[in-house]
Amino acid sequence: MHTHDNRKYIAAIEGTELAEVFKNRNIKSNDSSKKFKIIERKVFETGKWKPYLKRGGADQYYRPIMEALDWSEESIKMYDIPKNVPFEQEGIVISGVSSRLAARYMPRGCYWDSNKAIGFMIKNEVISIGYMLGLLNSSLYNYLAKGIINNTSSIQITGIHAIPFIEPENEIKEKVENLVNTIIKSKEKNLEYDYTKEQKAIDDTIFDFYARKFSFPNNLKKELDDKYSIYGN
């Protein structure tokens, strides 16, 4: 969707990293018309604002909502909102601009643009959000997305759809889900949580599962560990 005037219709939520950035920018600006909006969290929670996903970046699994979209009747009239996009549903958001493939949990109620943040819903009821987050953030999928399909800092929806997918066995799915749940709960408490241990277990699980389905080169696992994992050299 497009607001046509992000500075007018989008605000940072007080207490977030983005709010601090906006505060510093506002201090340096003498032009009131160019100042960035910051709203209190209690105002955001009134329902007069919608959570808005606009930032890209390499953050995986979880990032707190930082931006809010003005949801007054007058403002909505100014927006271009595609009717065939299932906004406000629970799902995942993938960074369109990032050094690596980065997917995060998207709670219900969110809107987004389709440049730096791309929203996805899971249609297959057998596949959980937790499993998809683990799969997308794995070293194997990072290699497929950034090493083969598009080795630039950006990725498009077509690139995401081009990555091969195999429906997992229950044991694989549950193992990845449990690891992802641990990461998300830990990052909710501490954004700087080091999830290297869990990520390595996810990477190994996904690689071993796909290696049973495809004929991988003998040196691929080492390349993934060295170049496409968060714990590589």
N, C-alpha and C positions, 0 to 999 in steps of 0.2 A: 504494500500500500504506500501511498505518498501523502504527506501533509501539505506539501508545497511551501512550507515555512517552518522548518524544524525549531528554529529559535523561538518562534511565537507559540507553538503548540506542544513542544516537548520540554519537560522539566526534569531536573535531577532530584532524586528523593533524598531528603535530609539524612545524614549519617552514613551515606555511601561514599565510596572512593570518588565517584563522579561529582558528587556535591562539593567535595573539597577542591577538585579541579576547577569547577565553575566559580567557587568563591574566590580563588586566586585570580582567575581571569577577570572577574567583575571588579576586583580591587584595582587592577591595572587599567580598567576602561573608564574614561570620563564621559562616555556617551551612553546615557541611560537606555537608548533604543537598541543598543548592541549588547546589553547585559543578558546573561543567561539566567533562566528561571530555576529556582530551587524551592521545593514545596516540603512542608512538614509531613512526616509519615502518617500522622493522624488525618491529614487532608487527603493523602493518597488512598487511605483506607475507607474513605466515605463513599467510594463508587463513582465519584465525579472524574476520576482519572483511571486509565487502563495501563497495566504493565506493558512496556514497549521494549522490544529487543532490537537493538541497532548496532551494538558493538561486535566486532569480530575478535580476533586474537586467539592465542593458543590455550586459553583456559579450558580444561576438560571436566566433564562430569557435573560440576556445580559452580554457579556464579550467582550471587544475590541479584535480584532485580534492582537496577540502578536508575532506570529512566521511566517516566510516566507520560502518558498521552492524554492530552486534554479531551474529555469526553462530554463536553457540553453540547447541546443541540446546535448551537451556532457554529461551533468548531467542526462538528461531524459533517456539516454541509459542505465544508471546504475540502474535505479529504477525497482522494480517489481510493476506494476500497473494493477490490475485486470480489465479485459475488460468489465465485466458484472456489474460493480459498477458505478452508475450515479454521478460521481464526478462533481463538479462545478455547481450543481443545488441548488436552494434555498431550504432550509429545516430547520431541527433542528439537534442539536448535543446533545447527551446524554452522561454524564460522565460514563465511564465504571468502574472507581474507585472513590468512594465517600461514605461518611457516610450516605447520603440520596440520593433519586432519584433526579437528577438534570438535567434539560433540558434547552438549550439556543437556541436563534435564530442563524441560520447559513445563512449568505448571499451567493449570487452566487459567484462562482469562487473557492470555498474551496476544499482542499484535506485533508485527515485525515488518521491516522492509525486506527486499529480496536481494540486497547487495552484500552487506557485511554479515548479516544474520539470516539464515534460511530455516524456516520452520518445517518440520516433518511430523506426520502422524503415522502410526503403525496400523495397517489395515488387517494384517494377519493376527488373529486373536491368540494364536499359539505363541507368538513372539512377544516378549515383554520389552518395556522401555529399558529396563536394567540390562538385559542381554544385548540390545542394540547399542547401548552406550559403550559397553565393554568391547563389542566387536568393532565399532567405528573408531574407537580410541586405541585399538591394538596396533602393535608395530607392523603386523601383516597388512592391515588396511591402510595404514599410513604409507607404507611402501607402494601399495597398489594405486592409491590416490595421488600421492606426491612424487613417487618415483617412476610411475609408468603413465598414468592418465594425464596428469598435469603437474609439471615440476616447477610451476611458478608459485607465487604467494597467494594466488586466488584459485577458487574452484567453483564450478557452476553446478546447477541442479543436474544437468545431463551427465556431468562427471560422476556425481554420487550414484546416479542410477546405473552407470556403466560398471560399477564394481560388482563382481560376482557374489552371489549369496547362496548359502546352503542352509537349509533348515536344520537346526542343531538337535542332537539327541538330548533327552531330558537331563541326563547326568551332566553333560557339557553346559547346558542352559542354566541349570541350577547353580553350578559352581561359579559361573561368570556372574550371575545375578547376585549371589552372596558377596562376592568380592566388590562388585560395584556398589551395593548397598552400604558396605563398610566405608568405602571411599566417600560417598555422598554425605553420610551421617557425620563423618569425621571432618569434612570440609565445611559443613554447616556450622560446626563448633569452632573451627579454626581454618580459615581460608589458606593458610600456609602449610597445612598438613602435608607431610611427605608420604605419598602413596606409592613410592617406588616398589615396595615389597608386593603389594596387591597387583600393581600393573605388570610386574614380571610374571606373576602367576597367570594373569589374564593372557598375556602375550604367548606364554608357553602353551596354555590350554587351546587357544584359538589356532595357533600354528600347528600343533599336533593333530587337531581335528581336521583341518584343511589338507594337511600333508597326507592324510589317509585317503583323500579324495582326488588329489592332483599329484602329478609327478614333479616335485620341486627339485631344483638343482641342489647338490650336496652342500654348497657353501651359502645357501640362502639364509638359513637361521642365523649364522654369524653376522651376515650383512644387516639383517634386521636388528639384531642386538646392538651392533656398533653404530648404525646410522639412522635407524628409524624408531628406536625406543627412547623413552624419557631418561633412561639410565645408561645410554650408550656413551661412547667416547666423544 
